[in-house]
Amino acid sequence: MANTRTGPEAFSLEGRLAVVTGASRGVGQATAVAFCRAGARVALLDVLDMDETVEQIKSLGGEADAYRVDVSDRSAVQDAVRGAAGGAGRIDVLVTAAAIYGDTTGIDDLDEAELERVLGVNLKGTLWCVQAVLPRMREHGGNIVCIGSLAGKIGGVLAGPAYVASKGGIHAIVKWVAKAEAANKIYANAIAPGAIDTQMIAGKGYQSNNLPLKRFAQPEEIASAALFLASPASSYVTGTVMDVNGGFFMG
Ligand SMILES: NC(=O)c1ccc[n+]([C@@H]2O[C@H](COP(=O)([O-])OP(=O)(O)OC[C@H]3O[C@@H](n4cnc5c(N)ncnc54)[C@H](O)[C@@H]3O)[C@@H](O)[C@H]2O)c1
């Protein structure tokens, strides 16, 4: 539905249920906390424990349920989403932040197991989550935000080909979903962040001094973009890949 509000209430997620993957730490954690502050009830998915995220949300007076799942496992994702929705209930928002960087940064040493591992979590994992939530959004609409990467747009800075391919694939998935589901008022967008100060890139040789802002993004700065794309404020935005890279790449 068209949003005609322009104040802070346009960014409210009051009364909404949001599923956030990769919620143990980093961008997923910051997004879950930001959504809680915006009024959402959140369901957290990760392979790691999410105690810290749950604690942060509870200390804000919010509600969070944690589901320990590997997003590349289709039936585990379906079970978690069913649990989050309380059976056949609705889901309003999905943010997919779960991903791995992979151990291979060149192509010569890329083997099948590594390719399948990276595509399995990043690409298949995103698709399984999208597939699981769509039937729970179709009656009333919803917002899907997939975390892609600048690497998927420019071929990577230091990341390897499997990671880059997975992120380019995520950008394509949101465009497909945006077209296929627009009639159901389901919005699908991606965010393509540049380097973010999280464990994913720690010790991997990324430098901030060549960036226009001379610093990496903080996870909360990606969470803010996710909040815009998850909220009524973005009611005419779908099928986009939003650059959040501090001016490093202007596509
Ligand atoms: N850090 C960066 O510089 C950067 C840049 C661009 C895009 N991104 C993207 O941002 C998103 C968040 O990454 P981050 O920087 O917060 O990294 P992170 O490593 O801190 O967080 C990733 C989270 O995903 C979880 N995860 C990994 N495999 C999983 C699986 N199979 N099932 C469920 N959960 C799994 C991890 O446990 C972790 O909590 C990712 O999609 C990443 O590709 C990161």
The ligand as an SDF file (V2000), in Angstrom:
LIG
                    3D

 44 48  0  0  0  0  0  0  0  0999 V2000
   31.7700   -7.6170    6.4050 N   0  0  0  0  0  0  0  0  0  0  0  0
   31.8420   -7.1130    5.1790 C   0  0  0  0  0  0  0  0  0  0  0  0
   32.7970   -6.4030    4.8020 O   0  0  0  0  0  0  0  0  0  0  0  0
   30.7170   -7.3420    4.2100 C   0  0  0  0  0  0  0  0  0  0  0  0
   30.7120   -6.6160    3.0040 C   0  0  0  0  0  0  0  0  0  0  0  0
   29.6670   -6.7940    2.1150 C   0  0  0  0  0  0  0  0  0  0  0  0
   28.6490   -7.6750    2.4110 C   0  0  0  0  0  0  0  0  0  0  0  0
   28.6850   -8.3580    3.5910 N   0  0  0  0  0  0  0  0  0  0  0  0
   27.5770   -9.2650    3.8670 C   0  0  0  0  0  0  0  0  0  0  0  0
   26.9390   -8.8400    5.0580 O   0  0  0  0  0  0  0  0  0  0  0  0
   26.2520   -9.9690    5.6320 C   0  0  0  0  0  0  0  0  0  0  0  0
   26.5710  -10.0580    7.1070 C   0  0  0  0  0  0  0  0  0  0  0  0
   27.9440  -10.3780    7.2610 O   0  0  0  0  0  0  0  0  0  0  0  0
   28.8030   -9.8370    8.4770 P   0  0  0  0  0  0  0  0  0  0  0  0
   29.7780   -8.8910    7.9210 O   0  0  0  0  0  0  0  0  0  0  0  0
   27.8940   -9.4190    9.5690 O   0  0  0  0  0  0  0  0  0  0  0  0
   29.6150  -11.1830    8.8110 O   0  0  0  0  0  0  0  0  0  0  0  0
   29.6450  -12.1180   10.0930 P   0  0  0  0  0  0  0  0  0  0  0  0
   30.5570  -13.2230    9.7080 O   0  0  0  0  0  0  0  0  0  0  0  0
   29.9510  -11.3140   11.3040 O   0  0  0  0  0  0  0  0  0  0  0  0
   28.1470  -12.6400   10.2220 O   0  0  0  0  0  0  0  0  0  0  0  0
   27.6330  -13.6550    9.4110 C   0  0  0  0  0  0  0  0  0  0  0  0
   26.6350  -14.4480   10.2290 C   0  0  0  0  0  0  0  0  0  0  0  0
   26.0990  -15.4820    9.3890 O   0  0  0  0  0  0  0  0  0  0  0  0
   26.0600  -16.6710   10.1660 C   0  0  0  0  0  0  0  0  0  0  0  0
   26.1050  -17.8360    9.2970 N   0  0  0  0  0  0  0  0  0  0  0  0
   27.1490  -18.2970    8.5720 C   0  0  0  0  0  0  0  0  0  0  0  0
   26.8250  -19.4320    7.9650 N   0  0  0  0  0  0  0  0  0  0  0  0
   25.5490  -19.7200    8.3080 C   0  0  0  0  0  0  0  0  0  0  0  0
   24.6690  -20.7750    7.9850 C   0  0  0  0  0  0  0  0  0  0  0  0
   25.0380  -21.7940    7.1950 N   0  0  0  0  0  0  0  0  0  0  0  0
   23.4150  -20.7440    8.4940 N   0  0  0  0  0  0  0  0  0  0  0  0
   23.0350  -19.7420    9.3110 C   0  0  0  0  0  0  0  0  0  0  0  0
   23.8360  -18.7110    9.6610 N   0  0  0  0  0  0  0  0  0  0  0  0
   25.0810  -18.7080    9.1610 C   0  0  0  0  0  0  0  0  0  0  0  0
   27.3020  -16.5970   11.0290 C   0  0  0  0  0  0  0  0  0  0  0  0
   27.2360  -17.5000   12.1110 O   0  0  0  0  0  0  0  0  0  0  0  0
   27.2910  -15.1470   11.4430 C   0  0  0  0  0  0  0  0  0  0  0  0
   26.5180  -14.9200   12.5900 O   0  0  0  0  0  0  0  0  0  0  0  0
   26.7100  -11.1780    4.8250 C   0  0  0  0  0  0  0  0  0  0  0  0
   25.7200  -11.4860    3.8720 O   0  0  0  0  0  0  0  0  0  0  0  0
   27.9600  -10.6910    4.1400 C   0  0  0  0  0  0  0  0  0  0  0  0
   28.2290  -11.4170    2.9610 O   0  0  0  0  0  0  0  0  0  0  0  0
   29.6830   -8.2210    4.5020 C   0  0  0  0  0  0  0  0  0  0  0  0
  1  2  1  0
  2  3  2  0
  2  4  1  0
  4  5  1  0
  4 44  2  0
  5  6  2  0
  6  7  1  0
  7  8  2  0
  8  9  1  0
  8 44  1  0
  9 10  1  0
  9 42  1  0
 10 11  1  0
 11 12  1  0
 11 40  1  0
 12 13  1  0
 13 14  1  0
 14 15  2  0
 14 16  1  0
 14 17  1  0
 17 18  1  0
 18 19  2  0
 18 20  1  0
 18 21  1  0
 21 22  1  0
 22 23  1  0
 23 24  1  0
 23 38  1  0
 24 25  1  0
 25 26  1  0
 25 36  1  0
 26 27  1  0
 26 35  1  0
 27 28  2  0
 28 29  1  0
 29 30  1  0
 29 35  2  0
 30 31  1  0
 30 32  2  0
 32 33  1  0
 33 34  2  0
 34 35  1  0
 36 37  1  0
 36 38  1  0
 38 39  1  0
 40 41  1  0
 40 42  1  0
 42 43  1  0
M  CHG  2   8   1  16  -1
M  END
$$$$
